[in-house]
Amino acid sequence: MTSATQSTFAPPVMEARRWLDGVTFPEDRPLINVSQAAPVDPPPAPLRQEMARLVLEDAGAHLYGPVLGLPELRAEVAAQWTAAYGGSVAPGQVAITSGCNQAFTATLATLCGPGDAVMLPHPYYFNHAMALDLAGLTRIDLPTGPDLLPDPEEAAALITPRTRAIALVTPNNPGGVEYPAGLVRAFFDLARSRGIALILDETYRDFDSRPGAPHDLFEEEDWDDTLIQLYSFSKAYRLTGHRVGAMVASQDRLAEAEKYLDTVTICPASLGQRAALWGMRNLSQWLAGERAEILNRRAAIEGGVPVLQGKGWTLKGVGAYFAYLGHPFDERSDVLAQRMVRDAGVLCLPGTMFRPNGGGGDELRIAFANVDAGGIRTLIKRLSDLGT
């Protein structure tokens, strides 16, 4: 018998970290780690000061709270989402979770039973694929085109009687691409017409390069009969270690999610929720600066494309925290990525971690959010100098 954990693969980021074992990096060529899409800096000083105050003065920061999250934080998300997207989001349509990954697994628990299926475009976010494996669900793999965008017509042809949802990530992890509003709308209309859910993971919404709302789905009447939106506070406020995410859906679905969340964690971390609430209320200008810096780093990646193209590399997608590259070497990316640690002092993830059936052998994901523009120029040079 195969257990649930044996049915899926090892955590990719942890696997990549093991490639560093026994490798030393000279002072003039330190490691450039572009393997994980998470801030390495702590929250900004004002937020840390507020968190210190909460630890000392707010007894509630140490206690159980409501399973679906602090009412004040749910209300703040609802208000800001209504302002940002248009339409109407009510506090009762917001649940706070222990990170966005838990929001995804809670969503699956409300939608699916054993043997049901969820469609993932690939390259996919590996934890989404792992979650389906662990839940005993079938993954329907939806190929994307050269632009890494999925086709709703191809998706329509793959839907089966057991399909319960289509899951999209925009801005995309791992590809970086920002899904056009019309494409998101087409998938919403497809899901609604087939009576299934559209799971829309917008973890990186704060770093979208486009002004205004990235889609208009919340303006749709009864949007919550189809749409389940997921979000993470980790990237916006550098709260990765505090595990705070959100699930925006119908009140009926959240009542079902409450059963799952109560069983798994009882409630989201109380301190992290309070930190997220303070960040939402006080750090809008700081967050705008963070977005501008990420866009500057994206521009540095794009500026290095001609150099890489001259060596046979291709840029398949870029945006938010990620660049998705095609490499020019004969070796598979899972072999190349390990060699890059030794030969180039670069740790990144191979495309094989984001594709089914051994695909992605000619692709690499670069998570550039923790490398400034100067570091990105160094990264580009190391990649262009990499030999066979």
Buried (B, 14 or more C-beta within 10 A) or exposed (E): EEEEEEEBEEEBBEBBBEBBEEEEEEEEEEBBBBBBBBBEEEBBEEBEEBBEEBEEEBEEBEEEBBBBBBBBBBBBBBBBBBEEBBBEBBBBBBBBBBBBBBBBBBBBBBBBEEEBBBBBBBBBBBBBBBBBBBBEBBBBBBBBEEEBBBBBEEBBEBBEEBBBBBBBBBBBBBBBBBBBBEBBBBBBBBBBEBEBBBBBBBBBBBBBBEEEBBBBBBEBEEBBBBBBBBBBBBBBBBBBEBBBBBBBBBBEBBEBBBEBBEEBBEBBBBBBBBBBBBBBEEBEEBBEEBBEBBBEBBBBBEEBBEBBEEEEBBBBBBBBBBBBBBBBBEBBBBBBBBBBBEEBBBBBBBBBBBBBEEBBBBBBBBBBBBBEBEBBBBBBBBBBEBEE
